[in-house]
Amino acid sequence: MAASAACSFFFDAEPLGEPGMPALDACALCAKPLAHDSDIFMYRGDTPFCSEECRDEQMQLDAICSRQAARRQQRFSSGSDARRWHQESGKVSVAS
């Protein structure tokens, strides 16, 4: 009987999975619990959502973030942000 209790202690627990991987127990957007007998809508391979609407909203948010990051990268690589930061920081170059 003691061995049975030990086995259930080690094997009945949910697996920990990989760090950084979302569990399949709640929607990644609205945190609604996911039933084991209902559909789970996946995005990017490992992110669960309770409905197509939640998944689509996350996809739209990701697209907005991606566009904003691309704009920031484009502005920074053009040098305008770097020049503006240098001017605003008040640093003065001294030629010798």
Disulfide bonds with the S-S distance in Angstrom:
none
